[in-house]
Amino acid sequence: MGEIKVNTDCNGIAGLKVIEPKVFGDARGYFMETYNYNDFKAAGIDCEFVQDNQSASKKGVLRGLHFQINHPQAKLVRVICGEVFDVAVDLRKGSQTYGKWFGVVLSAENKKQFFVPQGFAHGFLVLSDYAEFCYKVTDFYHPGDEGGLAWNDPKIGVQWPMPEGMTEADLILSERDTKWGGIEAYTSENR
């Protein structure tokens, strides 16, 4: 029943995929498969997802850029309420696109999903008044295994779209997310 459309043109970064599921709608509403192993495997996403997570955030919340150090996770992310700008930064050793980023708007309206393989930092910014964010991961959460990069590192240069009526000074970050270093410090520590 499924069928998905997969876009792999993600700023030239191999492995990233934007997925658009087939949506069946009528006067009652809609139906869609959010995940079908066979469809995803045919699209080159052959992962065993072991945990589903969900978060809710208000406008201007920026979460990230996070990664797991010893237990890397691939992620399949989507938004079920509201709108976010979702970002992945390539941290794979030896990658030709190391340090490059790609971002995509995910929303309840566009129903797009974003596949982020292992070896990437990941984060998102809430553009709507409220958003609920869902993601499947390929490894369990391990306390103390999270690393991060500064969301505004000029060496990475993510072009975060500001939520309507807000500036960078208005963004809401966790205390931890205000203290991450840049990619140059991360690279020199992990040679």
N, C-alpha and C positions, 0 to 999 in steps of 0.2 A: 504494500500500500504506500510506503514511504516516498521515496525519491527526494533527494536533496540536491541543491545547486551549490557547488563549492568554488570559491574564488581563492586562487593561490597567488594572485598578484598583490602581494603584501609588501610593497616597497623593496622588492627583490630579495626578501628574507625567506629562505627555504624553510619549509616545515610549518609556517603559520598558515592558517586556513580560516576564511570567513564562510560560514555555512548558512544557507537560506533553506529552511525546511519548506516542503510543499504544504500550503494551508488550504484546507477545504472549508469554505464559508457559505452560509446561506442566511436567510432571515432570522434563524435562531441564534446564530453566532458562528463559531468556527471550531475546527478540530485540526490538530497536527500532531505528528510524532516528533517528540523532542529528541529522541535518541532511538536508533535502530542499529544494532551491531552490524548487520549485513550491509546496510547502506553506508555506514561510516567506514567499514573495512574496505568496501569498494572504492571509497574516496581516499584511501591511504591512511586512515586513522584506525589502526588496529591496536587498541589499548584495552587493558583491563581496569576499568574504573572501580575503585573500592570504597569511595566515600562521596556523599553529596553534601554540599554546604550551602547555606543561604544567609545573606546579610541584608539589613535594611539601613538606609542612610538618608540624611536630609540633604537638601541642595547645598552645594559647595564643599561637601566632604570629599577629600582626596585620600584614598587608601593606596599605599605603595610608595615606591616600587619594591616589591618583595620577591624573595626567592628562597628556596630551601637549600641548605648547604650540603648535607650528607645524604639526604633522602629527597632528591629532586622529584617534582610532580609535574606530569602533563596535566593540563586543565582544559575543560570544555565549559565555557562561560556563556551566560545569557541573562537577560533582564526580563522579569515578569511583570514589573510595574515601574513606570517612569522611564528615564533615559540617562545613560552614562556614556562617557568617552573612555574607552578601554584601551590600554597600552601594553605592549610587550617589547622588551629590550633584549636583544641577542647577547647572551653571555657564554655561548658555547666556545670552548677552547678550540682554536684553529679555524673557526668559522670565518669565511670571507666577509661576512656582514657583522662581525663582532662590534658591539657598541651601537649598532643601528637600531632604530625603533620603528614601530608601526602602530597606528591607532585607528580605531573604528568606533562609530557610534552604534551602540546597542540599545534597543528600546523595546518596550512591550508592543509598540506599534509595528516596528519593522521586523521583529521576531528573529533577527539575525543571531547567530552564535559565533563564538570565536574560539578556535582551537589553538592552544599555546603548548608546544611540546616542552619536554624537559630542557633545562639549560637556559631559561629565559627569566628575567625579572618581569613582574607583572603588577599593574596598578590600574585604578580607575578613578574618575572624577564624576560626581553626580551633577548632572545638568538640570534636571527637573526638580520640582519642590521636594520630591520624595522618590526613592527608588528601592526596589527589591532585586537583589543580584543573586543568581544561583550558579553553582559550579560543581562539576564532577571532577574528581582528582584521582590520580593513579597510585598514590601512596597515602598512608595514614598520616595524620598530624603528629609531629614529634616535637614536644616542647623543647625550646632552646636551640632548634635547628634552623631558625629563620634568619636570613640576612636581608640587607636592603641597600638601595641606592637612593641618593637624594633625588626627589621628584623634579627638582629644578636645576639639576646639574647642567651647566652650559655645554659641557663636552658631549652630552647625549643630545640635548637640544629639543626635548619633547615640546611640541607646539600645543599646549593644553588650551582648548577653547574655554573661555571664561563663561560661567553661567550668567544668564541675563541679570544685569544690575550688580554684578560682583567684580572685584579686582583680585589679583593674587593675594593682596593683604587680607582679604575677607575669607580665604579658603580655610577649611577646618581640617586640621591634621592631628593625629595622635602625637603625644610627646615623643614617642619612639621615632615616628616618621619625620620629625624635625631634626633628628640627630644623625641620620645616615650620611656617610661620606659619598664622594663622587666616584665615577667609574675609574679614574686614574688610580685612586687609592686602592680600589678593589682589584684592579688588574695587577698592580705591583705586589699586592699581598698573595695573589694566586697564580704566580708564574710557575 
